[in-house]
């Protein structure tokens, strides 16, 4: 997957995780809040992968 694809999917997962956390908080569902936290962290990790790919590509392009 491309770095842009990783970053986009990461942002989507992070946003969905935040929504799940909000729904869980509003409904009192600890399970939904926990799922939201996990999904948000997954999104953050995907974005980090995308940024790392960008950094590596820029390093290779400079060489």
Biopython code that builds the backbone (N, CA, C, O; Angstrom):
import numpy as np
from Bio.PDB.StructureBuilder import StructureBuilder

atoms = [
    (1, "UNK", "N", (0.848, -1.173, 0.000)),
    (1, "UNK", "CA", (0.000, 0.000, 0.000)),
    (1, "UNK", "C", (0.894, 1.238, 0.000)),
    (1, "UNK", "O", (1.982, 1.233, 0.576)),
    (2, "UNK", "N", (0.432, 2.269, -0.637)),
    (2, "UNK", "CA", (1.210, 3.505, -0.709)),
    (2, "UNK", "C", (1.173, 4.251, 0.610)),
    (2, "UNK", "O", (0.326, 3.997, 1.467)),
    (3, "UNK", "N", (2.103, 5.171, 0.756)),
    (3, "UNK", "CA", (2.138, 5.948, 1.989)),
    (3, "UNK", "C", (0.871, 6.773, 2.133)),
    (3, "UNK", "O", (0.351, 6.928, 3.238)),
    (4, "UNK", "N", (0.369, 7.306, 1.021)),
    (4, "UNK", "CA", (-0.865, 8.095, 1.077)),
    (4, "UNK", "C", (-2.035, 7.217, 1.486)),
    (4, "UNK", "O", (-2.870, 7.628, 2.293)),
    (5, "UNK", "N", (-2.102, 6.018, 0.939)),
    (5, "UNK", "CA", (-3.169, 5.086, 1.303)),
    (5, "UNK", "C", (-3.128, 4.739, 2.771)),
    (5, "UNK", "O", (-4.170, 4.676, 3.423)),
    (6, "UNK", "N", (-1.930, 4.511, 3.307)),
    (6, "UNK", "CA", (-1.788, 4.215, 4.735)),
    (6, "UNK", "C", (-2.293, 5.382, 5.573)),
    (6, "UNK", "O", (-3.014, 5.194, 6.553)),
    (7, "UNK", "N", (-1.902, 6.593, 5.173)),
    (7, "UNK", "CA", (-2.307, 7.768, 5.945)),
    (7, "UNK", "C", (-3.816, 7.993, 5.877)),
    (7, "UNK", "O", (-4.430, 8.356, 6.881)),
    (8, "UNK", "N", (-4.415, 7.783, 4.720)),
    (8, "UNK", "CA", (-5.859, 7.975, 4.577)),
    (8, "UNK", "C", (-6.623, 6.949, 5.407)),
    (8, "UNK", "O", (-7.552, 7.292, 6.138)),
    (9, "UNK", "N", (-6.218, 5.684, 5.286)),
    (9, "UNK", "CA", (-6.882, 4.645, 6.080)),
    (9, "UNK", "C", (-6.688, 4.900, 7.570)),
    (9, "UNK", "O", (-7.593, 4.670, 8.372)),
    (10, "UNK", "N", (-5.507, 5.375, 7.929)),
    (10, "UNK", "CA", (-5.243, 5.687, 9.331)),
    (10, "UNK", "C", (-6.149, 6.785, 9.847)),
    (10, "UNK", "O", (-6.687, 6.685, 10.949)),
    (11, "UNK", "N", (-6.321, 7.833, 9.054)),
    (11, "UNK", "CA", (-7.216, 8.927, 9.461)),
    (11, "UNK", "C", (-8.649, 8.439, 9.585)),
    (11, "UNK", "O", (-9.368, 8.840, 10.500)),
    (12, "UNK", "N", (-9.069, 7.571, 8.661)),
    (12, "UNK", "CA", (-10.430, 7.040, 8.719)),
    (12, "UNK", "C", (-10.634, 6.188, 9.968)),
    (12, "UNK", "O", (-11.655, 6.309, 10.645)),
    (13, "UNK", "N", (-9.669, 5.332, 10.270)),
    (13, "UNK", "CA", (-9.779, 4.508, 11.475)),
    (13, "UNK", "C", (-9.753, 5.352, 12.734)),
    (13, "UNK", "O", (-10.480, 5.079, 13.690)),
    (14, "UNK", "N", (-8.917, 6.373, 12.734)),
    (14, "UNK", "CA", (-8.844, 7.242, 13.899)),
    (14, "UNK", "C", (-10.179, 7.968, 14.102)),
    (14, "UNK", "O", (-10.672, 8.065, 15.226)),
    (15, "UNK", "N", (-10.752, 8.468, 13.026)),
    (15, "UNK", "CA", (-12.041, 9.165, 13.120)),
    (15, "UNK", "C", (-13.144, 8.213, 13.586)),
    (15, "UNK", "O", (-13.943, 8.560, 14.456)),
    (16, "UNK", "N", (-13.183, 7.016, 13.004)),
    (16, "UNK", "CA", (-14.201, 6.037, 13.399)),
    (16, "UNK", "C", (-14.034, 5.650, 14.862)),
    (16, "UNK", "O", (-15.017, 5.465, 15.580)),
    (17, "UNK", "N", (-12.794, 5.531, 15.296)),
    (17, "UNK", "CA", (-12.534, 5.213, 16.699)),
    (17, "UNK", "C", (-13.036, 6.302, 17.623)),
    (17, "UNK", "O", (-13.599, 6.017, 18.680)),
    (18, "UNK", "N", (-12.837, 7.541, 17.232)),
    (18, "UNK", "CA", (-13.326, 8.655, 18.041)),
    (18, "UNK", "C", (-14.850, 8.660, 18.122)),
    (18, "UNK", "O", (-15.425, 8.941, 19.173)),
    (19, "UNK", "N", (-15.495, 8.345, 17.000)),
    (19, "UNK", "CA", (-16.958, 8.279, 16.988)),
    (19, "UNK", "C", (-17.434, 7.160, 17.912)),
    (19, "UNK", "O", (-18.357, 7.353, 18.703)),
    (20, "UNK", "N", (-16.804, 5.994, 17.810)),
    (20, "UNK", "CA", (-17.183, 4.875, 18.679)),
    (20, "UNK", "C", (-17.012, 5.244, 20.145)),
    (20, "UNK", "O", (-17.853, 4.902, 20.976)),
    (21, "UNK", "N", (-15.930, 5.936, 20.465)),
    (21, "UNK", "CA", (-15.722, 6.340, 21.851)),
    (21, "UNK", "C", (-16.835, 7.274, 22.314)),
    (21, "UNK", "O", (-17.338, 7.146, 23.430)),
    (22, "UNK", "N", (-17.216, 8.209, 21.454)),
    (22, "UNK", "CA", (-18.290, 9.136, 21.796)),
    (22, "UNK", "C", (-19.617, 8.432, 21.997)),
    (22, "UNK", "O", (-20.358, 8.741, 22.931)),
    (23, "UNK", "N", (-19.919, 7.476, 21.113)),
    (23, "UNK", "CA", (-21.164, 6.709, 21.246)),
    (23, "UNK", "C", (-21.128, 5.890, 22.526)),
    (23, "UNK", "O", (-22.111, 5.823, 23.265)),
    (24, "UNK", "N", (-19.981, 5.266, 22.778)),
    (24, "UNK", "CA", (-19.842, 4.469, 23.997)),
    (24, "UNK", "C", (-20.017, 5.307, 25.247)),
    (24, "UNK", "O", (-20.647, 4.872, 26.211)),
    (25, "UNK", "N", (-19.464, 6.501, 25.233)),
    (25, "UNK", "CA", (-19.592, 7.398, 26.381)),
    (25, "UNK", "C", (-21.043, 7.837, 26.551)),
    (25, "UNK", "O", (-21.560, 7.870, 27.668)),
    (26, "UNK", "N", (-21.701, 8.175, 25.436)),
    (26, "UNK", "CA", (-23.087, 8.649, 25.494)),
    (26, "UNK", "C", (-24.050, 7.561, 25.949)),
    (26, "UNK", "O", (-25.032, 7.837, 26.638)),
    (27, "UNK", "N", (-23.761, 6.316, 25.555)),
    (27, "UNK", "CA", (-24.663, 5.212, 25.891)),
    (27, "UNK", "C", (-24.228, 4.452, 27.140)),
    (27, "UNK", "O", (-24.943, 3.574, 27.622)),
    (28, "UNK", "N", (-23.065, 4.791, 27.652)),
    (28, "UNK", "CA", (-22.563, 4.092, 28.831)),
    (28, "UNK", "C", (-21.994, 2.721, 28.504)),
    (28, "UNK", "O", (-21.896, 1.865, 29.383)),
    (29, "UNK", "N", (-21.620, 2.507, 27.256)),
    (29, "UNK", "CA", (-21.098, 1.214, 26.826)),
    (29, "UNK", "C", (-19.565, 1.218, 26.909)),
    (29, "UNK", "O", (-18.883, 1.806, 26.069)),
    (30, "UNK", "N", (-19.048, 0.549, 27.937)),
    (30, "UNK", "CA", (-17.594, 0.453, 28.075)),
    (30, "UNK", "C", (-16.979, -0.338, 26.921)),
    (30, "UNK", "O", (-15.859, -0.058, 26.494)),
    (31, "UNK", "N", (-17.722, -1.331, 26.419)),
    (31, "UNK", "CA", (-17.231, -2.141, 25.301)),
    (31, "UNK", "C", (-17.047, -1.262, 24.061)),
    (31, "UNK", "O", (-16.024, -1.353, 23.383)),
    (32, "UNK", "N", (-18.023, -0.421, 23.766)),
    (32, "UNK", "CA", (-17.935, 0.446, 22.589)),
    (32, "UNK", "C", (-16.799, 1.447, 22.757)),
    (32, "UNK", "O", (-16.076, 1.726, 21.800)),
    (33, "UNK", "N", (-16.636, 1.982, 23.945)),
    (33, "UNK", "CA", (-15.532, 2.916, 24.188)),
    (33, "UNK", "C", (-14.192, 2.226, 23.990)),
    (33, "UNK", "O", (-13.283, 2.801, 23.391)),
    (34, "UNK", "N", (-14.058, 1.007, 24.484)),
    (34, "UNK", "CA", (-12.802, 0.255, 24.342)),
    (34, "UNK", "C", (-12.517, -0.044, 22.872)),
    (34, "UNK", "O", (-11.378, 0.076, 22.421)),
    (35, "UNK", "N", (-13.551, -0.435, 22.127)),
    (35, "UNK", "CA", (-13.370, -0.683, 20.690)),
    (35, "UNK", "C", (-12.913, 0.594, 19.988)),
    (35, "UNK", "O", (-12.077, 0.553, 19.086)),
    (36, "UNK", "N", (-13.468, 1.719, 20.410)),
    (36, "UNK", "CA", (-13.084, 2.995, 19.825)),
    (36, "UNK", "C", (-11.631, 3.335, 20.092)),
    (36, "UNK", "O", (-10.930, 3.830, 19.208)),
    (37, "UNK", "N", (-11.178, 3.073, 21.302)),
    (37, "UNK", "CA", (-9.780, 3.339, 21.646)),
    (37, "UNK", "C", (-8.857, 2.474, 20.791)),
    (37, "UNK", "O", (-7.855, 2.958, 20.265)),
    (38, "UNK", "N", (-9.199, 1.197, 20.656)),
    (38, "UNK", "CA", (-8.384, 0.279, 19.854)),
    (38, "UNK", "C", (-8.341, 0.744, 18.401)),
    (38, "UNK", "O", (-7.277, 0.765, 17.783)),
    (39, "UNK", "N", (-9.491, 1.113, 17.862)),
    (39, "UNK", "CA", (-9.537, 1.543, 16.462)),
    (39, "UNK", "C", (-8.775, 2.850, 16.258)),
    (39, "UNK", "O", (-8.111, 3.034, 15.238)),
    (40, "UNK", "N", (-8.870, 3.751, 17.226)),
    (40, "UNK", "CA", (-8.125, 5.006, 17.137)),
    (40, "UNK", "C", (-6.625, 4.744, 17.130)),
    (40, "UNK", "O", (-5.898, 5.342, 16.336)),
    (41, "UNK", "N", (-6.157, 3.864, 17.999)),
    (41, "UNK", "CA", (-4.730, 3.529, 18.054)),
    (41, "UNK", "C", (-4.279, 2.853, 16.763)),
    (41, "UNK", "O", (-3.168, 3.094, 16.291)),
    (42, "UNK", "N", (-5.139, 2.007, 16.188)),
    (42, "UNK", "CA", (-4.822, 1.374, 14.908)),
    (42, "UNK", "C", (-4.639, 2.444, 13.834)),
    (42, "UNK", "O", (-3.724, 2.365, 13.015)),
    (43, "UNK", "N", (-5.509, 3.432, 13.846)),
    (43, "UNK", "CA", (-5.408, 4.523, 12.888)),
    (43, "UNK", "C", (-4.136, 5.324, 13.061)),
    (43, "UNK", "O", (-3.492, 5.699, 12.081)),
    (44, "UNK", "N", (-3.775, 5.585, 14.300)),
    (44, "UNK", "CA", (-2.533, 6.312, 14.567)),
    (44, "UNK", "C", (-1.331, 5.530, 14.054)),
    (44, "UNK", "O", (-0.399, 6.107, 13.494)),
    (45, "UNK", "N", (-1.357, 4.219, 14.247)),
    (45, "UNK", "CA", (-0.256, 3.374, 13.780)),
    (45, "UNK", "C", (-0.190, 3.367, 12.256)),
    (45, "UNK", "O", (0.899, 3.424, 11.685)),
    (46, "UNK", "N", (-1.347, 3.297, 11.591)),
    (46, "UNK", "CA", (-1.358, 3.312, 10.127)),
    (46, "UNK", "C", (-0.784, 4.627, 9.598)),
    (46, "UNK", "O", (-0.037, 4.637, 8.620)),
    (47, "UNK", "N", (-1.135, 5.724, 10.244)),
    (47, "UNK", "CA", (-0.603, 7.016, 9.814)),
    (47, "UNK", "C", (0.911, 7.063, 10.007)),
    (47, "UNK", "O", (1.631, 7.608, 9.170)),
    (48, "UNK", "N", (1.385, 6.496, 11.099)),
    (48, "UNK", "CA", (2.824, 6.476, 11.357)),
    (48, "UNK", "C", (3.553, 5.663, 10.282)),
    (48, "UNK", "O", (4.643, 6.037, 9.849)),
    (49, "UNK", "N", (2.952, 4.560, 9.856)),
    (49, "UNK", "CA", (3.539, 3.748, 8.788)),
    (49, "UNK", "C", (3.627, 4.571, 7.506)),
    (49, "UNK", "O", (4.647, 4.553, 6.818)),
    (50, "UNK", "N", (2.562, 5.284, 7.195)),
    (50, "UNK", "CA", (2.564, 6.120, 6.005)),
    (50, "UNK", "C", (3.628, 7.196, 6.058)),
    (50, "UNK", "O", (4.299, 7.462, 5.061)),
    (51, "UNK", "N", (3.787, 7.818, 7.219)),
    (51, "UNK", "CA", (4.810, 8.854, 7.376)),
    (51, "UNK", "C", (6.211, 8.255, 7.262)),
    (51, "UNK", "O", (7.109, 8.871, 6.688)),
    (52, "UNK", "N", (6.392, 7.058, 7.808)),
    (52, "UNK", "CA", (7.694, 6.395, 7.716)),
    (52, "UNK", "C", (8.019, 6.064, 6.261)),
    (52, "UNK", "O", (9.157, 6.227, 5.821)),
    (53, "UNK", "N", (7.020, 5.600, 5.520)),
    (53, "UNK", "CA", (7.242, 5.305, 4.104)),
    (53, "UNK", "C", (7.637, 6.573, 3.354)),
    (53, "UNK", "O", (8.522, 6.543, 2.498)),
    (54, "UNK", "N", (6.979, 7.687, 3.677)),
    (54, "UNK", "CA", (7.335, 8.966, 3.048)),
    (54, "UNK", "C", (8.787, 9.332, 3.351)),
    (54, "UNK", "O", (9.531, 9.745, 2.462)),
    (55, "UNK", "N", (9.177, 9.176, 4.605)),
    (55, "UNK", "CA", (10.533, 9.537, 5.016)),
    (55, "UNK", "C", (11.565, 8.669, 4.293)),
    (55, "UNK", "O", (12.601, 9.161, 3.846)),
    (56, "UNK", "N", (11.270, 7.386, 4.186)),
    (56, "UNK", "CA", (12.188, 6.483, 3.499)),
    (56, "UNK", "C", (12.279, 6.842, 2.029)),
    (56, "UNK", "O", (13.372, 6.865, 1.462)),
    (57, "UNK", "N", (11.144, 7.124, 1.405)),
    (57, "UNK", "CA", (11.144, 7.489, -0.010)),
    (57, "UNK", "C", (11.924, 8.775, -0.243)),
    (57, "UNK", "O", (12.675, 8.883, -1.213)),
    (58, "UNK", "N", (11.748, 9.744, 0.639)),
    (58, "UNK", "CA", (12.494, 11.003, 0.489)),
    (58, "UNK", "C", (13.988, 10.770, 0.654)),
    (58, "UNK", "O", (14.792, 11.392, -0.039)),
    (59, "UNK", "N", (14.367, 9.881, 1.566)),
    (59, "UNK", "CA", (15.768, 9.551, 1.763)),
    (59, "UNK", "C", (16.361, 8.863, 0.550)),
    (59, "UNK", "O", (17.494, 9.145, 0.162)),
    (60, "UNK", "N", (15.597, 7.956, -0.053)),
    (60, "UNK", "CA", (16.060, 7.246, -1.242)),
    (60, "UNK", "C", (16.150, 8.208, -2.426)),
    (60, "UNK", "O", (17.086, 8.127, -3.222)),
    (61, "UNK", "N", (15.192, 9.107, -2.542)),
    (61, "UNK", "CA", (15.194, 10.071, -3.650)),
    (61, "UNK", "C", (16.395, 11.018, -3.579)),
    (61, "UNK", "O", (16.906, 11.445, -4.614)),
    (62, "UNK", "N", (16.847, 11.347, -2.370)),
    (62, "UNK", "CA", (17.979, 12.246, -2.193)),
    (62, "UNK", "C", (19.308, 11.559, -2.505)),
    (62, "UNK", "O", (20.283, 12.208, -2.883)),
    (63, "UNK", "N", (19.329, 10.238, -2.340)),
    (63, "UNK", "CA", (20.582, 9.487, -2.546)),
    (63, "UNK", "C", (20.947, 9.344, -4.000)),
    (63, "UNK", "O", (21.970, 8.739, -4.323)),
]
sb = StructureBuilder()
sb.init_structure("model")
sb.init_model(0)
sb.init_chain("A")
sb.init_seg("    ")
for serial, (resi, resn, name, xyz) in enumerate(atoms, 1):
    if name == "N":
        sb.init_residue(resn, " ", resi, " ")
    sb.init_atom(name, np.array(xyz, "f"), 0.0, 1.0, " ", f" {name:<3s}", serial, name[0])
structure = sb.get_structure()
